[in-house]
């Protein structure tokens, strides 16, 4: 089968070629891949930085494949053959206290498809059956765009306990994660400020602010005269932006961040943080139940993932270049 195989720590060493087709083991399914997305974590694997450094090479990339189950391993109901599915990338251990309590997002032993095991930038991928979520009549590209981003921001909003009483500041709002965060928060009835360095196509019911630097964020938010945000959700991965969002929060403001892949250094005004009773949490995955809820939000039209440039598997390196250049919408690789 054809697969995009990373042989060394540079984009020049990403090779599309023939490798043996994997077979599903106990509790696993084999999926004929239709689409897979491009994610920042892929670039971390290529560069060998952050969580991407855990990938042993050679490695087939691709976190979020969508396609059709074509074979199942022992212990999996054969009725699933022919089912259209999309893959939740994070694979929990299933045995720790967090997994037992169904808090799979917080499993300390979790592995990631395309990092700790081969991913979906290939004609076929094998994953645990529990990680393959039915996507019904969803377009494969929409399923790929939704399965990783929407559950993460849903988890972030759950952690921050966002309700219709909140004013939510989303930083990094122009990207795939940011847009999903804005839409999920609006779906809860909250007021939303969408902030980004790039222009933001803010949905109805939200306010957009464009800031050239993190230092501009608190003043830009204050200028809207909406009051100080009660919640900040950052998806930019930039420590300076996270700090600015926290500074913009009001009394007992809750901050959640979903990435630290760009600049992990975070410097806070400790006096403001504790005197204003603020809180901060990190979210890097989602529970299985949150994935199901996220896909339901997409099915209902509450969240509408934006699809960006599309590339055939043979041109996957160009897909990563387009992503790095700031392509609008989810960059999709069409495998089949």
C-alpha positions as CSV (number, residue, x, y, z in Angstrom):
1,X,0.0,0.0,0.0
2,X,1.1,3.6,-0.4
3,X,1.9,5.6,2.7
4,X,3.6,8.9,3.6
5,X,6.6,7.7,5.6
6,X,8.9,10.1,7.6
7,X,12.4,8.7,7.4
8,X,14.2,11.6,9.1
9,X,13.6,14.8,10.9
10,X,12.9,17.1,7.9
11,X,10.2,17.6,5.3
12,X,12.7,16.5,2.6
13,X,12.8,13.1,4.3
14,X,9.0,12.5,4.0
15,X,8.6,9.8,1.3
16,X,5.5,8.5,-0.3
17,X,6.1,4.9,-1.2
18,X,5.0,1.3,-0.9
19,X,5.0,-0.4,2.5
20,X,3.3,-3.6,3.8
21,X,-0.4,-3.3,4.5
22,X,-1.1,-3.6,8.3
23,X,-3.5,-6.2,9.6
24,X,-5.8,-5.6,12.5
25,X,-5.0,-7.4,15.8
26,X,-7.3,-8.2,18.7
27,X,-9.7,-5.2,19.4
28,X,-8.6,-3.4,16.2
29,X,-10.1,-2.4,12.9
30,X,-8.5,-1.7,9.5
31,X,-9.7,1.4,7.7
32,X,-9.4,2.2,4.0
33,X,-8.5,5.9,4.3
34,X,-10.3,8.5,2.3
35,X,-9.0,11.7,3.9
36,X,-6.6,12.8,6.6
37,X,-5.7,16.2,7.9
38,X,-2.6,18.3,8.5
39,X,-2.0,19.3,12.1
40,X,0.7,21.1,14.0
41,X,1.6,17.9,15.8
42,X,2.6,16.5,12.4
43,X,5.1,19.3,12.1
44,X,6.3,18.6,15.6
45,X,7.0,15.0,14.6
46,X,8.8,16.1,11.5
47,X,10.9,18.6,13.5
48,X,11.4,16.2,16.5
49,X,10.2,18.8,19.0
50,X,7.8,18.8,21.9
51,X,5.4,15.8,21.9
52,X,6.5,15.0,18.3
53,X,9.9,13.9,19.6
54,X,8.3,10.7,21.0
55,X,7.8,9.4,17.4
56,X,10.2,6.6,16.5
57,X,11.3,6.8,12.9
58,X,10.4,5.7,10.3
59,X,6.8,6.7,11.0
60,X,3.6,7.1,8.9
61,X,2.1,10.5,9.7
62,X,-1.6,11.5,9.9
63,X,-3.6,12.0,13.1
64,X,-7.2,12.1,12.0
65,X,-8.1,9.7,9.1
66,X,-11.6,9.1,7.9
67,X,-12.7,6.2,5.7
68,X,-14.4,2.8,5.7
69,X,-13.7,-0.2,7.9
70,X,-12.6,-3.1,5.7
71,X,-11.5,-5.7,8.2
72,X,-11.7,-6.3,12.0
73,X,-9.6,-8.2,14.5
74,X,-10.6,-10.7,17.1
75,X,-13.2,-9.4,19.5
76,X,-14.7,-6.8,17.2
77,X,-18.2,-7.3,15.8
78,X,-17.8,-8.1,12.1
79,X,-20.9,-6.0,11.4
80,X,-18.6,-3.0,11.6
81,X,-17.1,-3.9,8.2
82,X,-18.4,-1.4,5.7
83,X,-19.0,1.3,8.4
84,X,-17.8,4.8,7.6
85,X,-15.7,6.1,10.5
86,X,-13.3,8.8,11.6
87,X,-10.5,8.3,14.0
88,X,-10.0,9.9,17.4
89,X,-6.2,10.3,17.5
90,X,-5.6,9.9,21.2
91,X,-5.5,6.2,22.4
92,X,-6.0,5.9,26.1
93,X,-4.5,2.9,28.1
94,X,-7.9,1.8,29.3
95,X,-6.6,0.6,32.7
96,X,-5.5,3.7,34.8
97,X,-7.7,5.5,37.3
98,X,-8.5,8.2,34.7
99,X,-9.7,5.7,32.1
100,X,-11.7,3.8,34.7
101,X,-13.5,7.0,35.5
102,X,-14.1,7.6,31.8
103,X,-11.8,10.6,31.8
104,X,-9.8,9.3,28.9
105,X,-8.5,12.8,28.0
106,X,-6.4,12.8,31.2
107,X,-4.9,9.3,30.7
108,X,-1.2,9.7,31.4
109,X,-0.3,6.7,29.3
110,X,-2.1,7.7,26.1
111,X,-0.6,7.3,22.7
112,X,-1.3,9.3,19.6
113,X,-2.0,8.0,16.1
114,X,0.7,9.2,13.8
115,X,3.1,9.7,16.7
116,X,3.4,6.6,18.8
117,X,2.0,4.4,16.1
118,X,1.6,4.6,12.4
119,X,-1.0,7.1,11.2
120,X,-3.6,7.6,8.5
121,X,-1.5,9.3,5.7
122,X,-1.8,5.9,4.0
123,X,-4.2,3.8,2.0
124,X,-4.9,1.7,5.1
125,X,-4.6,2.4,8.8
126,X,-5.1,0.1,11.8
127,X,-6.5,1.5,15.1
128,X,-8.3,0.3,18.2
129,X,-12.0,-0.2,17.4
130,X,-13.0,2.1,20.2
131,X,-11.1,5.0,18.4
132,X,-13.1,4.6,15.2
133,X,-16.3,6.7,15.5
134,X,-19.1,6.3,13.1
135,X,-19.5,9.3,10.9
136,X,-22.6,8.2,8.9
137,X,-23.3,10.5,5.9
138,X,-20.6,13.0,6.9
139,X,-18.3,14.1,4.1
140,X,-14.9,12.5,4.9
141,X,-13.1,15.8,4.8
142,X,-15.6,17.3,7.3
143,X,-15.2,14.3,9.6
144,X,-11.4,14.7,9.5
145,X,-11.7,18.4,10.2
146,X,-14.0,17.9,13.1
147,X,-12.7,14.8,15.0
148,X,-9.6,16.3,16.6
149,X,-10.4,20.0,16.8
150,X,-14.0,20.2,18.0
151,X,-13.7,17.6,20.9
152,X,-10.6,19.4,22.2
153,X,-12.3,22.8,22.4
154,X,-15.5,21.2,23.7
155,X,-13.3,19.7,26.5
156,X,-11.8,23.2,27.1
157,X,-15.2,24.8,27.4
158,X,-16.3,21.9,29.7
159,X,-13.3,22.5,32.0
160,X,-14.1,26.2,32.1
161,X,-17.8,25.4,32.7
162,X,-18.9,27.9,30.1
163,X,-22.6,28.8,30.1
164,X,-24.8,31.5,28.6
165,X,-23.7,33.9,31.4
166,X,-20.1,34.0,30.2
167,X,-18.2,36.4,28.0
168,X,-15.6,34.2,26.3
169,X,-12.4,35.4,24.8
170,X,-11.0,33.0,22.1
171,X,-7.4,33.8,21.1
172,X,-6.0,32.3,17.9
173,X,-9.6,32.5,16.6
174,X,-8.8,32.5,12.9
175,X,-7.6,28.9,12.8
176,X,-9.4,25.6,12.7
177,X,-9.4,25.1,16.5
178,X,-10.2,28.8,17.1
179,X,-13.2,28.8,14.8
180,X,-14.5,25.7,16.5
181,X,-14.1,27.2,19.9
182,X,-16.0,30.3,18.9
183,X,-18.9,28.2,17.4
184,X,-19.1,25.8,20.4
185,X,-19.2,28.8,22.9
186,X,-21.9,30.5,20.8
187,X,-23.8,27.3,20.8
188,X,-23.9,27.5,24.6
189,X,-25.4,30.9,24.4
190,X,-22.2,32.7,25.6
191,X,-21.1,36.0,24.2
192,X,-17.8,35.6,22.3
193,X,-14.8,37.8,21.4
194,X,-12.7,36.3,18.6
195,X,-9.2,37.6,18.7
196,X,-6.3,36.8,16.3
197,X,-3.3,38.2,14.5
198,X,-5.0,37.4,11.2
199,X,-8.4,38.6,10.1
200,X,-11.2,36.8,11.7
201,X,-14.5,35.9,9.9
202,X,-16.5,36.2,13.2
203,X,-19.8,34.3,13.2
204,X,-23.0,36.2,14.0
205,X,-23.2,37.0,17.7
206,X,-19.5,37.4,18.2
207,X,-17.0,40.3,18.1
208,X,-13.7,40.2,16.2
209,X,-10.5,41.9,17.2
210,X,-7.3,41.8,15.2
211,X,-4.1,42.3,17.2
212,X,-0.7,42.6,15.6
213,X,1.0,41.6,18.9
214,X,-0.1,39.9,22.2
215,X,0.4,43.1,24.1
216,X,-2.5,44.7,22.2
217,X,-5.1,42.1,23.3
218,X,-6.2,43.5,26.7
219,X,-6.7,47.0,25.3
220,X,-8.5,45.7,22.2
221,X,-10.8,43.7,24.3
222,X,-11.5,46.6,26.7
223,X,-12.2,48.9,23.7
224,X,-15.3,46.7,22.8
225,X,-16.9,48.0,26.1
226,X,-18.4,44.6,26.8
227,X,-16.9,44.1,30.2
228,X,-14.0,41.9,31.1
229,X,-14.2,38.4,29.8
230,X,-15.0,35.6,32.3
231,X,-13.3,32.9,30.3
232,X,-10.3,32.8,28.0
233,X,-9.7,29.9,25.6
234,X,-6.4,30.0,23.8
235,X,-5.6,27.8,20.8
236,X,-2.6,29.7,19.4
237,X,0.1,27.7,21.2
238,X,1.9,31.0,21.9
239,X,2.9,31.7,25.5
240,X,2.7,35.4,25.1
241,X,-0.8,35.2,23.7
242,X,-1.9,33.0,26.6
243,X,-0.5,35.5,29.1
244,X,-2.2,38.4,27.4
245,X,-5.6,36.6,27.4
246,X,-5.2,35.9,31.1
247,X,-4.4,39.6,31.7
248,X,-7.7,40.5,29.9
249,X,-9.8,38.4,32.3
250,X,-11.9,39.8,35.1
251,X,-12.6,38.7,38.6
252,X,-12.3,34.9,39.0
253,X,-11.6,34.5,35.3
254,X,-11.0,31.0,34.0
255,X,-8.4,30.4,31.3
256,X,-7.9,27.2,29.3
257,X,-5.2,26.6,26.7
258,X,-5.2,23.8,24.1
259,X,-1.7,24.1,22.6
260,X,1.8,25.1,23.5
261,X,3.5,24.1,20.3
262,X,4.7,27.6,19.1
263,X,6.2,29.2,22.1
264,X,5.8,27.3,25.4
265,X,7.2,30.1,27.6
266,X,4.5,31.5,29.8
267,X,5.1,34.6,32.0
268,X,2.3,35.8,34.2
269,X,1.7,38.7,36.5
270,X,1.4,36.6,39.6
271,X,0.0,39.4,41.8
272,X,-2.9,40.0,39.4
273,X,-3.4,36.2,38.9
274,X,-3.9,35.5,42.6
275,X,-5.5,38.7,43.7
276,X,-8.1,38.5,40.9
277,X,-8.7,34.8,41.8
278,X,-7.9,33.6,38.3
279,X,-7.4,30.0,37.3
280,X,-5.6,28.2,34.4
281,X,-5.9,24.7,33.0
282,X,-4.4,22.9,30.0
283,X,-6.4,20.6,27.7
284,X,-4.7,18.4,25.1
285,X,-7.2,15.7,24.3
286,X,-10.9,14.7,24.8
287,X,-12.9,12.0,26.4
288,X,-14.7,9.5,24.2
289,X,-18.0,10.9,25.2
290,X,-16.8,14.4,24.2
291,X,-15.9,13.1,20.7
292,X,-19.4,11.7,20.3
293,X,-20.9,15.0,21.5
294,X,-18.6,17.0,19.2
295,X,-19.6,15.0,16.1
296,X,-23.2,15.6,17.1
297,X,-22.7,19.3,17.2
298,X,-21.3,19.1,13.6
299,X,-24.2,17.0,12.5
300,X,-26.6,19.6,13.9
301,X,-24.8,22.5,12.2
302,X,-23.8,24.1,15.5
303,X,-20.1,23.8,14.3
304,X,-19.2,24.1,10.6
305,X,-15.6,23.1,10.0
306,X,-14.0,25.1,7.3
307,X,-12.1,23.1,4.6
308,X,-9.0,24.7,3.2
309,X,-6.6,23.5,0.4
310,X,-6.7,19.9,-0.6
311,X,-3.8,17.8,-1.8
312,X,-3.3,14.2,-3.1
313,X,-1.2,11.9,-1.0
314,X,1.6,12.2,-3.5
315,X,1.8,15.9,-2.7
316,X,1.7,15.6,1.0
317,X,4.9,17.7,1.5
318,X,3.1,20.6,-0.3
319,X,0.2,20.2,2.1
320,X,2.5,20.7,5.1
321,X,4.0,23.8,3.4
322,X,0.6,25.2,2.8
323,X,-0.3,24.7,6.5
324,X,2.9,26.3,7.6
325,X,2.2,29.3,5.3
326,X,-1.1,29.9,7.2
327,X,-3.6,28.4,4.8
328,X,-7.2,29.2,5.7
329,X,-9.4,26.3,6.8
330,X,-8.4,22.7,7.5
331,X,-5.7,21.4,5.1
332,X,-6.9,18.0,3.8
333,X,-4.9,15.2,2.1
334,X,-7.1,13.1,-0.2
335,X,-5.7,9.6,0.1
336,X,-8.2,7.8,-2.1
